[in-house]
Each structure stands twice: as C-alpha cells, then as structure tokens.
Amino acid sequence: MSVVVESPIASFNPVYSGLDKLSGTLEIAGTPDVPVSRKLTLWGESGAKADGALRPTRLEYLAQTQSDNAGDWSFENLNPEKKYTVIGYDDSDTYAPTIGGGLSCDT
C-alpha cells in the first residue's frame, strides 16, 4: 500500500490537476533489488522543445510523498495529458537522488 500525501499545490493548479495518478516502486539496485521507504517529490514538466531535446525547459514543484516500506508510492489527481518528473531522495545520504523524467500517468 502506498502512502499518498495530497498536495495543495497540485490540487489547485489547473494545468496539472486531473483524475489520474502516477505510481511506482522505489528500490535500491542489487541482487535482489531492495524496496525502501523514502521521500519523493513530483515536478510538472513544461516548456517548448523547439530544438527537439527530450528535456523540459521548466519544472514546477507540485507535491511530495513518502514511499511505504515496500517502496510503493503514488501521486494522485494529475492531468493525464502532462509529463512529470519524480525525484527520490536517500535519507541516509548514501546514494544520490534517483530521477525519473518524462513520466506519464498510469493507464
């Protein structure tokens, strides 16, 4: 079961608000991978990509949550037509943040 923190920013942002969600599992790579509970932040991607680059020209902070002990996380009430970046942070400062960009809502 994932821990969901409702964000007042995402809830009131008409550009990124919707009825869909984005979810996943945060794990430390290994054999086998180890699921972990960590803080994650959600960023909305926007901006023109006239040069054909895959990166967004602007990120807007939307929300934060904590993955549960199984590593599962979820952000809800998102616009399915937008792309998102999620950053997972290591509280122990052993690992660099994990960044996933260009993410779409779950189908």
Phi, psi and omega in degrees: 000129182270153178268126181245127175250116179290135181254125176296333179292308181294323183295327184256001179273109184295337181288320185255356181282145179184201184247004183261175178224163176234127183217165179185193179228133179258124183222152170271124183297138179178195178232094359276171174296146182247115178293145182221154174265119183214161174285140175229145175242149180247133180233135175274135180264139176205172177112152180288145178239056185299332181277001179083003181292151179278344183280148174284156177271348180209139174242137178240123180297132181241317187195170172220154177210179178233130175289152179279185183294340176272001179085000183282140179218161181202141170240130185245171178064046182251154177283120183290348181272356182257163175253154186224155171242134176241133178241126176256132185250143177265112182297335182274354182061023176278323184242150174290157177302148176260128184239129173242121182243162179069028185277143176251158177298156177298147178260000000 
